[in-house]
Amino acid sequence: MREERDGRRRRGRAEGGGGRRAMNGVPVDAARARLLALSCNFRTAELSVLERLALPRERLAALYAARAFAAFPECVVLSTCNRVELYAAGTPAGAEKIAETLAGISGVPAEEILKNAEIFADADAVRHLFEVASGLDSRMVGEAEILGQTKQAYDAALAAGTAGAALNRVFQKSFHAAKWARANTGISQGQVSVGNVAVELAARVFGELSRCSVLVVGTGEAGRKTAQSFVSRGAGNVLVASRNFERARAFASAVGAGAVELDSVASRAVRADVVVGCASVAEPLISAEALRGILRARGGRPLFLVDLGMPRNFPSGVEADELWIYGLEDLAEIANENLSAREREAVSCRAELARRAEELFRKLRG
């Protein structure tokens, strides 16, 4: 089973490289850190842990409003399909305090969070953020979506008043660093967008995309990039769904697609060729029973599901010859088939980002 294989890979990464350490492997004295980042990501934690920690956009906004992060003078939370991270600044804040805060929100015990986390302090925290924003720390090295997601995370903290002078400067510089990396290195060469890879896979399955009907569920960065990719490649009919129909309609208008209600996803899936799940949902968009019913109603026509959600948008355990389900790790494997050239570029890129991070932290320290 693919899920068992994926689980073994994630466990190997978590056992071999996660834990409480700085990026260079040197233990950090978090009690004296001016900047601290705790990161649970695809290398350090299994998908089941990331799903429990995930903070959808609406819930995160409510948590900011409820002052759930009041223990930190400054903080920014970044939650994507591949990572949940909290950046803290202002006065020394221990990793245990961050873990306790996330535990109170998610229900995941603080000890489990620390076991599945990387901890970065001071200049290492800056460097880590630079690499995240640049796509160097992504499952799909050089991918483009993460910069937009990082900007959204910063904007949410800014609106909530939790990003102060230090994190404002660090995040703004991370955006500059990411733009420099994309403009001056080859880390983004090739198909390193989840949207582009999804389109390539759909073309392999269906051939001519002009005859394909595509349904994209979710209006975040991944959904926007994927919808744009299908529209630009000439997909015959692209529809967008969201729990907020007005948001879906504005999103669809911007990318040249149509908009539908979220509660019509199951019925639309009967007619669609490709369904892309990018939504932040507590339960799968389509249950296993409903998916089996959709397959029966389709009469053997191929159905291609792309699951980019966190938690997962589609159920596991449903198998059929006419069903293809691809998740983030599958897309990353395809995108990383020609990774060696980008990795060579990444070496020099990391060195420059580390230099910039050290320089920025010296200025912050005064």
C-alpha positions in Angstrom: 0.0 0.0 0.0 1.3 3.5 -0.9 0.3 4.9 2.5 2.3 2.3 4.3 5.3 3.0 2.1 4.9 6.7 2.7 4.6 6.2 6.4 7.9 4.2 6.5 9.7 7.0 4.6 8.4 9.7 7.0 9.3 7.6 10.0 12.8 7.2 8.7 13.2 10.9 8.2 11.8 11.7 11.6 14.0 9.2 13.4 17.1 10.1 11.5 16.9 13.8 11.4 14.2 15.4 13.5 14.3 16.4 17.1 15.5 19.4 19.1 18.4 20.8 17.3 19.6 23.8 15.4 19.9 23.6 11.6 23.6 22.8 11.8 23.1 20.0 14.3 24.3 22.0 17.3 22.0 22.0 20.3 20.6 25.4 21.0 20.2 27.3 24.3 16.7 28.4 23.6 16.4 30.1 27.0 18.7 32.9 25.9 17.5 33.1 22.3 16.3 36.4 21.0 14.7 34.7 18.0 13.3 31.2 18.1 11.5 29.0 15.6 9.9 25.7 16.2 9.2 23.7 13.1 7.2 20.5 12.7 7.6 19.6 9.0 7.5 16.8 6.4 11.0 15.6 7.3 10.6 15.5 11.1 6.9 14.5 11.6 4.5 12.0 10.1 1.5 13.2 8.2 -0.8 12.2 11.0 1.0 14.6 13.4 1.0 17.5 10.9 -2.7 16.9 10.3 -3.4 17.3 14.0 -1.3 20.4 14.3 -2.6 22.1 11.2 -4.1 25.6 11.7 -6.4 26.5 8.8 -6.6 30.2 7.9 -9.9 30.9 9.6 -9.0 29.1 12.8 -5.6 30.8 13.0 -7.3 34.2 12.7 -9.7 33.3 15.5 -6.7 32.2 17.7 -4.9 35.4 17.1 -8.1 37.3 18.0 -8.4 35.3 21.2 -4.8 36.1 22.2 -3.8 32.4 22.1 -0.2 33.5 21.5 -0.1 36.2 24.2 2.8 34.4 25.9 5.1 35.8 23.1 5.8 39.5 22.7 6.0 38.8 18.9 5.0 35.7 17.0 4.1 34.5 13.5 2.5 31.1 12.8 3.1 29.4 9.4 0.8 26.5 8.7 0.9 24.8 5.3 0.4 21.3 3.9 4.1 20.5 4.7 4.8 22.3 8.0 3.5 24.0 11.1 6.0 26.6 12.5 5.9 29.2 15.1 8.4 32.1 15.1 8.8 34.0 18.4 10.8 37.2 19.2 11.0 40.0 21.6 12.2 38.4 24.8 13.7 35.0 25.4 11.0 32.3 24.8 11.8 28.6 25.4 10.9 25.9 22.9 8.9 24.3 25.7 6.7 27.3 26.0 6.1 27.2 22.2 5.3 23.5 22.4 2.9 24.0 25.3 1.1 26.8 23.4 0.7 24.6 20.3 -0.3 21.7 22.5 -3.1 23.7 24.1 -4.4 24.6 20.7 -4.1 21.3 18.9 -4.4 18.7 21.7 -1.1 17.1 20.6 1.0 16.7 23.8 3.9 19.1 24.1 6.4 16.2 24.5 5.2 14.8 21.1 5.5 18.2 19.5 9.1 18.5 20.7 9.9 15.0 19.6 8.7 15.8 16.1 10.2 19.3 15.8 13.3 21.1 14.8 14.3 24.1 16.9 16.2 27.1 15.5 17.6 30.0 17.5 18.8 33.5 16.6 20.7 33.6 13.2 19.8 29.9 12.6 16.1 30.9 13.0 16.6 33.7 10.4 18.4 31.3 8.0 15.7 28.7 8.4 13.0 31.3 7.5 15.0 32.4 4.5 15.3 28.8 3.2 11.6 28.2 3.8 10.5 31.3 1.9 12.9 30.5 -0.9 11.6 27.0 -1.4 14.9 25.4 -0.3 13.3 23.7 2.7 10.3 22.4 0.7 9.5 18.8 -0.2 9.5 20.0 -3.8 12.8 21.9 -3.8 12.4 25.3 -5.4 8.6 25.3 -5.4 6.9 28.6 -5.8 3.8 28.4 -3.6 5.6 28.6 -0.3 6.6 32.3 -0.7 3.0 33.3 -1.1 2.0 31.2 1.9 4.8 32.8 4.0 3.5 36.2 3.0 0.0 35.3 4.0 1.2 34.0 7.4 3.1 37.3 8.0 0.1 39.4 6.9 -2.2 37.5 9.3 0.2 38.1 12.2 0.6 41.8 11.2 -3.2 42.2 11.1 -3.4 40.6 14.6 -0.7 42.8 15.9 1.6 39.9 16.9 4.4 40.8 14.5 6.5 43.6 16.0 9.7 45.3 15.0 12.0 42.2 15.0 9.7 39.9 13.1 8.6 42.6 10.7 12.2 43.1 9.7 13.0 39.3 9.6 10.0 38.4 7.4 10.5 41.4 5.1 14.1 40.4 4.6 13.0 36.8 4.0 10.8 37.9 1.1 13.8 39.8 -0.4 16.0 36.8 0.0 13.5 34.5 -1.7 13.2 36.9 -4.6 17.0 37.0 -4.9 17.2 33.2 -4.8 14.7 32.8 -7.6 16.2 35.6 -9.8 19.9 34.6 -9.3 20.0 30.9 -9.0 18.5 27.9 -10.8 16.6 26.4 -7.8 13.3 26.9 -9.6 14.2 25.5 -12.9 11.8 22.8 -14.2 8.3 21.9 -13.1 8.5 22.8 -9.4 5.0 24.0 -8.8 2.4 21.6 -7.5 0.0 23.1 -10.1 2.4 22.5 -13.0 3.1 18.9 -11.9 -0.7 18.2 -11.4 -1.3 19.5 -15.0 1.5 17.4 -16.4 0.1 14.3 -14.7 -3.4 15.1 -15.9 -2.1 15.4 -19.5 -0.5 11.9 -19.1 -3.8 10.4 -18.0 -6.2 12.2 -20.3 -4.0 13.4 -23.2 -5.8 16.4 -24.6 -6.7 18.8 -21.7 -9.1 20.8 -23.8 -11.6 17.9 -23.2 -11.0 17.8 -19.4 -13.3 19.2 -16.7 -11.4 20.3 -13.6 -12.7 21.1 -10.2 -10.4 22.9 -7.7 -11.6 23.0 -4.1 -9.9 25.7 -2.0 -8.8 29.2 -2.6 -5.4 29.4 -1.0 -2.1 29.7 -2.7 -1.9 26.1 -3.9 -5.5 26.3 -5.2 -4.8 29.5 -7.1 -1.6 28.2 -8.7 -3.2 24.9 -9.7 -6.3 26.5 -11.2 -4.1 29.0 -13.1 -2.0 26.1 -14.4 -5.0 24.2 -15.8 -6.5 27.4 -17.3 -3.2 28.4 -18.9 -2.8 24.9 -20.4 -6.2 25.0 -22.0 -8.3 22.8 -19.8 -11.8 22.7 -21.2 -13.7 23.7 -18.1 -12.2 24.8 -14.7 -14.4 25.3 -11.7 -13.5 26.5 -8.2 -15.3 25.8 -5.0 -14.9 27.2 -1.5 -17.0 27.3 1.7 -17.2 31.1 1.1 -19.0 31.3 -2.3 -18.2 35.0 -2.8 -14.5 34.3 -2.3 -14.7 31.4 -4.8 -16.4 33.7 -7.3 -13.7 36.4 -6.9 -11.0 33.8 -7.1 -12.5 32.2 -10.2 -12.9 35.5 -11.9 -9.3 36.4 -11.3 -8.0 33.1 -12.9 -10.5 32.8 -15.7 -12.6 29.9 -14.1 -16.1 29.3 -12.9 -17.4 29.1 -9.3 -19.6 26.6 -7.6 -20.9 26.0 -4.1 -18.9 23.8 -1.8 -21.8 21.4 -1.1 -21.9 20.5 -4.8 -18.4 19.0 -4.8 -19.6 15.3 -4.7 -22.2 15.8 -7.5 -19.6 17.8 -9.6 -17.1 15.0 -9.1 -19.4 12.6 -11.0 -18.9 14.8 -14.1 -15.3 16.1 -13.5 -12.2 14.4 -14.9 -9.8 16.0 -12.3 -10.6 17.1 -8.7 -8.0 19.0 -6.8 -8.4 19.3 -3.0 -6.6 22.3 -1.5 -9.1 23.0 1.3 -8.6 23.3 5.0 -11.2 20.8 6.3 -11.6 18.7 9.5 -13.0 15.8 7.5 -12.4 14.6 3.9 -14.4 16.5 1.3 -15.7 13.2 0.0 -16.2 10.2 2.2 -15.0 6.8 1.2 -18.6 5.6 0.7 -19.4 8.7 -1.4 -16.3 8.2 -3.5 -17.3 4.6 -4.2 -20.7 5.9 -5.3 -19.1 8.5 -7.5 -17.0 5.8 -9.2 -20.1 3.7 -9.8 -22.0 6.7 -11.3 -19.1 7.4 -13.7 -19.4 4.1 -15.4 -15.7 3.3 -15.6 -14.5 6.8 -16.7 -11.1 7.7 -15.2 -11.1 10.0 -12.2 -7.9 11.8 -11.2 -7.8 13.1 -7.6 -5.0 15.4 -6.5 -4.8 15.8 -2.7 -3.0 19.0 -1.6 -5.0 19.5 1.6 -3.9 19.5 5.2 -5.6 17.6 6.7 -6.1 15.3 3.7 -9.1 16.1 1.5 -9.8 12.6 0.1 -10.2 9.3 1.9 -7.7 6.5 1.8 -8.6 2.8 1.2 -10.6 3.2 -1.9 -9.1 1.4 -4.9 -10.3 1.1 -8.4 -8.7 0.7 -11.8 -10.2 3.9 -13.0 -9.1 5.9 -9.9 -5.8 7.8 -9.6 -5.1 9.6 -6.3 -1.9 11.6 -6.0 -0.7 13.4 -2.8 2.0 15.9 -2.2 4.7 13.3 -1.8 3.8 11.8 -5.1 4.0 15.2 -6.8 7.3 16.0 -5.1 8.8 12.7 -6.3 7.9 13.5 -9.9 9.1 17.1 -9.6 12.3 16.0 -8.0 13.2 13.4 -10.7 15.6 16.0 -12.2 16.7 17.3 -8.8 20.5 17.1 -9.2 20.8 20.4 -11.1 18.6 22.3 -8.7 20.5 20.8 -5.7 23.8 22.1 -7.1 22.2 25.5 -7.3 20.8 25.1 -3.8 24.3 24.7 -2.3 25.5 28.1 -3.3 22.0 29.6 -2.6 22.1 28.3 1.0 25.5 29.7 1.5 24.3 33.2 0.4 21.2 33.0 2.5 23.2 32.0 5.6 25.5 35.0 5.0 22.4 37.3 4.8 20.9 35.8 7.9 24.0 36.3 10.0 24.3 39.9 8.7 20.7 40.6 9.6 20.9 39.1 13.0 24.0 41.1 13.8 22.0 44.3 13.0 19.0 43.1 15.1 21.3 42.4 18.0 22.8 45.9 17.7 
